[in-house]
């Protein structure tokens, strides 16, 4: 087992990474014994893993979970209110505990429900997708979507623990594994040349990517995010670098109503767009742009962007929740392992980046 501490003073918590950890959850969370505990999962996750997890949890909590519908579109007010109702029905008090077992949607909405129920109760997240293991489960950013913008409504509410069990990935469709891998790649571009190199060396399309390589990638990406969160818990400055690829990526998700792209696929396109803007500005070399774009393509193919309206994408970019004084911050790479923040990216630059992204559709490997 690999333990990565997130040092936030009284809100300190561990990220635990290791195969089989979900089956010993009661032993890992000894401090939670005796607490009224509710488990939240999704229908799909529980259909695949419920029997196994239920046996492991039965000696600790009622293994009959609250099951949420699947999909990004379920991160809404209706789901949030339903969770609050179920917490009340279960008799949860302020000293209770919520355990979220699922992907990013389950973690985000359950964490927000925990943050807003009785002004905040404890929660633990057991991410079941690669994307949630390296991204949404870490850092305490929880929330729901607004019809006009992703993650517009939310809070900062740190979990008591993150338990990442790579065994869950064995049942993930290849597309979902690739979705998380774009976020791992993002972490490599941000701060870890070795991690970037490891992703370049992974099998094309990640077919056959297994074992210690995956566990190491999860731990490396988790450590990078933990270190950034420790320095900037509430995204006052440094933490914004984690949004590399997300400004355009979130816009792509918004204009397609979360139906075409997985989050990771949208971020993958966003990485290409950000790298191109940096290249046009002379901030990164041509070889640097090619390395980033090729690494994104190496992870796998992504749904097309060429038929999307640039005007709609630009409007979605302008509504980015991180905009300040009318300016939208872009995170731009200046090399592998180094990025900078710029708030003067123009609409024309984004339009050119979108054209380049559309042109790369023909260059994709077609894996998957």
Phi, psi and omega in degrees: 000137175255129178245125180241111181283143170252103189274099181231040179062234181293347178258019179300143176205160179262148164258121182250126183236124178175144181292130177090001184295328182298332183279350178240028182305316179302326179285324180290330185248051181303329180296342185269354181298135181093345178280141170296121189232136176240135177259134176239133178215189176247161181299318182291315180298315183290329176297325181275324190238356187300318182298315181292314181291323180302318178296322181289326185272343189302327181280000182240311185222169170295116185282004178276103189272166165279124183252125180264153172297155182271152171114147180302329182292348180275357176278074187219177182298325183297315178295320180299313180295323179296321178294316177303318179299317182290325176298317178298314181299327181281351180078026178294135174246186184293340178266013180278179182221140175244132178246118180263120179242104182166192180278196185298324180297312179300314181296315183296310185284324178292318178298322178290322176298318178295323181293329188255351179276122181051036179063022172118118174235165183290150176212155177232143181241131175244090184289141183245002175238155178299320181300313182289328180298321186258355186229276193291334182288342186253130171112349173078008176278115183232155180168186179228167180271152167256149181307336183258355182196142180284138174056032183287333185246117183186193184204171169256119181212099187291140174287168174276339178193151170241124182242105184257113182249106181299346178300331178298331185289342181299333183258003180283140171298149180308324180298322180288326176295315179297323180303315177291328183294331176297324177290323175298314178300319178304316180297323177296317178297323181294311196207010187208096180297325180295319178294318177301316179296324178295323178289324175297327183274351179294159179300144178305133182069006178062021176290121182085010177283108190214173167066222188296330179296318179291314180299319178295320179295318178299313181296317181296313180294321179296320181295319179298313181293320180299317181296323179289317179298321179301324183275339185207077187299320188251026172059045177279342181193277186304319186300340179300337181298337178295348179271013173307125180084349187272335184296308175288322182301312179298323179297319178299318178296318183296312185290339177259010177054038175061024184254335188264314187254144159288163179301317181297320178298318178296320177295321177304313176298320179298326176297318178297315180297316180295320180295323179292317178300317177297321179295315180298329179275357181076018182274336177226148183287166175300320178296324178294316176299314181299321181296316180293310182297320180292323178294321176299313179296326180297325178297322177155169180286159181225154178304152187293156174240350190294337182266003181273150182283118176303324181296319179292322178295316179298321177297317178296321177299319182295338180267008180307132186294347180269002179297143178222128180054038177080003180249136180258120180285135173247138173264123185238135179284141173242008179163170177286116182100002182217135178221163174225163178253133177227137179246019181243021177291130185267162176300323179297320178296319179294320178300316179296321178297321179296323178295319178295318178300316179296323180292334181282351179302321181288345184267350185293153185287337183080011179297132177078000000 
